[in-house]
Amino acid sequence: MLEIGAGRGRLTEELARVAGRVLAIEVDPALARSLDGRWGNVEIVVADATSVELPDDPFRVVSNLPFHRTTDLLHLLLDDPEGSLVRADLVVEWEVAVKRALPWPSSVNGVVWSAFWEPSLARRLPRSAFSPSPAVAAGVLVLCRRGVPLVEPRAAVAYRRFVVAGFRKGLRHVAGGRRGRGLRGRPARDLDAHEWAALFADSS
């Protein structure tokens, strides 16, 4: 189990009870020192999570992500579909959780990540659930590795370039074949992950 942003250890303590081994990353040295040695099955790593190599063996992530770093950390976890992440349960800002869980309106990151990960919104968390209380409510965003990806993982880089081009230049620049001709007049954000993957398959 991997936790990003252990903070004061509230979530770390719960994970230590249910997981065989927990790797908890905390960037603040003082907070990390306060957690070190409290649980026999928890290893505390003092580092910025984006500089840490993710485990090679299959792993899960359960984390209350720092809200101001959410996008960076999602890139860390989700950009490489050939990595070993199996599932991520992430506490993020409520609006971010909703945006990532809904298929429309789509975005570049949402389209690309959803080709390999199936997102869902587990629950809403009120501000009162946190100490100290944040400025906004939060939600639990769940991302599970798809049993059958919509795009071959080895094509992830090419797929991102394809989606970026479609959002920047319009679907007419990327949509080919019979399926594509029927979609050229639609805004890029109206297509869900399945439609984007089908367009990419037609263009390959």
N, C-alpha and C positions, 0 to 999 in steps of 0.2 A: 504494500500500500504506500502511495506517495501523497504527502500533504505539502502544498505550497502555501507559504505564509502562515506559519504555526502561531505567531503572535504570542498571546499569554497562555496558550495550551489548552483552551477550553475544548476545542474539537480534537486535539491531539490525544487528550485523556480518553475520550470516547473511542477513538480509533484503536488505542492501545488495548482496550478491553476486548475488542472483537477481531482484530487482525493479528496474524502470526508475527509479522514484522512491519514496522512503519518507518519510512524515511521521511523525516520532517525538515523542510527547508525554511529557514528564517534569515532574512537579510540583516536584522538588527542584532548586533553582537550581545547587547545587554539582555534582550529578551531570550536569545538563544542560550545564554549562560543560565538563566533562571529555569530553563526547561531541561538542561543537560543532566542526565542521570536520574530523572524522576521515574522513568519507566524502563524496565529491563529490555523490552522489545522495541524500543524507539531509538533510532539514531538521528541526532540533530546535526544538520549541516548548515553552517553559517555561510550564506552566499546569496547572490541575486539568482533567482531560479533560472533566468534565461542563460546563465553561464554554466549551468550544471548539466552534465550528460544524463539523459534519461536512461532508465534501466534497460538492459538487453532482454531480460526475461519478461514474459507477459505480466503486466501490472495494471492496477487500478489507481485512479486519483480521486480523492475526496478532499475538497479544499474550499475554504472561504477566501476567494481570491481578493487581493487588494483591488478595490474598485478602479483606481486610477491606472492600474496595469493590466486590466482585463484583456484587452485586445492583444497586447504583446504575449501574454501567457497562453491565450488561445492559439496563437500562431505556433508557440513552442510545442504545444500538445498535439495540434491537429494538422499541421502543414505536411508532415511526413506520414503518409498512410502505410508505409512499409515499416514503421516503427512497431514497438511492442505494446502500446497502449491498447487495452481492451475496453475500458469504460471509464468515463469521468463524471462524477457528481460534483457540480460546482455551484457555490453560492456566489451570485453576481447581482448587479443592480437589476431591479425588476424589469425596467424597460429593455435592458440588454437580454435578459432571459426570454422575454416575449419575442423580441426581434429574431433571436437565434432559433427559437422553437417553431415559429410560423413559416410556412413556405412562401408566403407573399406579404408585402413586396419583397422580392429577392434582392440580394446584394452579391458582389463578387465573392467575398469570403463565405457567405452563407451557401451559395451555389457550390463552390469548390469543396468546402468541408462536408456538406451533406451528400456528396458523392460517395464518401467513405464512412461517414458517421451518421447515425440516425438520431436526430435531436428530439427531445421532448421536455415539456415543462412539468416538473413534479409538484411544485407547490409555491405559494407566496409566503414570504417571511416578513412580518411587520417590523418596524424600526425597534419596537420594544423587545424584540428577541435578541438584541445585541447590546453589548456593554463595552465601550460607550456606544450610545445610539447614533447610527449614521444619519445623514441628511435625507436619505431616501429609503424606501422599502426595497427588499431584495427578493430573489426567487432562486429556486434550485433548478438549474439547467442540467439535464442528463444527456450525455452523448455516448451512444453504444456503437461499437464497431459493427458495420453491416456484415452479415453473413456472406452476402454476395454484393460486392461494391458496384456502383453504377458505372464506374470507369476503372479500368485496370490501374492498380496503384503505381505501376512503373511509368504510367503516362501522366502522373499528377502535375508535373511541371508544365508539360505541353498543354494540359487541360486548363491550368490557371491562365496561361497566355491566351488561349482561345476565349475564355470567359471575359477576361479583361478587355480584349479587342471588341467583343460583342457589346459590352457596356459602354465603352468609350466611343466607338464608331457606329454602333447600331447593328441590329441583327442582319441587315442586308449585306454587311461586310463578311459575315461568318457563316450565314445560313446557306447551305447548298443542298442539292438533291430535292426530291419531291416533298419531303417533310419540311425542309427549310423554306421552300417557296411559300408554303402556307403560313409561315410564322414571321416573315420579313416585316410586315407592317405593325407588329406588336412591339410595345416597349420592352426592353431587355428585362426590366424588373418584374414583368408579368409572368415570366416563365419560371417554373419551379425546377428543382434539381433534376428531376427525371427528364423533363423536356430539354434542358441544357445538355444532359448526358447523351440523349438521343441525337441532338444536333451535332455533337462532337463525334459520335460514332459515324454519322453520315459523311462528315468531312474528312475522315481518316482514310 
